[in-house]
Structure formats: structure tokens, C-alpha cells
Amino acid sequence: DTRVVGLDPNEPMLTVARSRPQRVEWRPARAEAIPYPDGAFDRVVSQFALMYFADRVKGLAEMARVTAPGGQVVIAVWAAVAHSPGYAALADIVARTLGQDAADAIREPFVLGDPAEVGALVATSFTDVEVRRHHGVARFDSVDAMVRAEIRGWTLSDTIDDAQYQRLLKAARTNLAFLTDATGHIEFAMPALLVTGHH
């Protein structure tokens, strides 16, 4: 019988996850302190989370600890922001309108986008590490929808006021227009790196 466990330190995220009709046991926990015994799982997966670990090396060591001998780890991170033209452009717009610290928050999800760097990081705890690039596409209904999702819905939701948001939105409508089609929809490449290894 297969057992699937999901961990996240964020209770609102767990609430959303638990609302899905899946057979997953969801628990609040951080990667740096996984609440399971040694060798508990045949496969450990990290989906676009490694960049947010408070201590990446410790988190990977914990992932290795709970992986059974001969088991596998699969880790997904975003490729470098330069390969995602929509987010590269948005970060530039944010830098010009709100400053470099705000732009760095936009770039944060992409900080492990160098294949050699992320491969070496995972190799601190796993063997036979391979990094493969996987094609992906980001889609939004409009420039406004993209900015709302990324700024109001997540990255800078607690740090900018309405006037700053409107200034940013105005700049984005002009500077992200190159990504839109005739109906105003946005679509651009957003590749990921898939890292695999064994314990």
C-alpha cells in the first residue's frame, strides 16, 4: 500500500492542499526538521521549494535521512530568470519603480537556476546527481492579471501601498505589452530544472 505525505510550514498552504481530493497526509513541518524516522520513504520530492529553505544544506541532509537506502530524490527548481522573459521583464520594471530590494523578491524563486550550482548543492547529500532542463510555459489572462497575481497575490503583497501598485501596473502595461497576443493574453517560456539523485 502506497503512503504519500506532504509537508509545508505554511498553514494556509496546507489548508488549500487538504481541500484537494487526493490521498495525501498533509503535515506542518520544515524541510530542516522532517518529522519521520530514518529511511521512511522510497522517494522524496521537493517541488519548487529548495530555494526557500532556511538552511538548504540541512534541508537536503534531512531529505537524505528520511530516504531509504537505494531510494531516490527528485527536486524541481526554476531555471535562471533570464530564461523566463516575463519575470525578467517584471523584475526590471519593479527595480525601476520600486527599487532593487523589491526586484530581488521577484527574482528570488529563480536563485537556484544555475544547473552546476544546484547540482553541486544536491550532491552534498545525494549521489548520482543529474540535472535536466524541462520546458515550461507561464500563462496569464492579461498584464493586469500577471501583476495582480505576482505582486498583490504573493511577492510584494505586504510591502507596497496602492499608489506604488498603480505606478507599477501602469509601467507593466507598457513594458510587458511585447508578451501579449491580439487578445491581451500573456504566454512565455518558464523552464524548470529537475534534479535527481540517489541515497
Secondary structure, 3 states (H helix, E strand, C coil): CCCCEEEECCHHHHHHHHCCCCCCEEEECCHHHCCCCCCCEEEEEEECCHHHCCCHHHHHHHHHHCEEEEEEEEEEEECCHHHCHHHHHHHHHHHHHHCHHHHHHHHHHHCCCCHHHHHHHHCCCCEEEEEEEECCEEEECCHHHHHHHHHHHHHCCCCCCHHHHHHHHHHHHHHCHHHECCCCCEEEECCEEEEEEEC
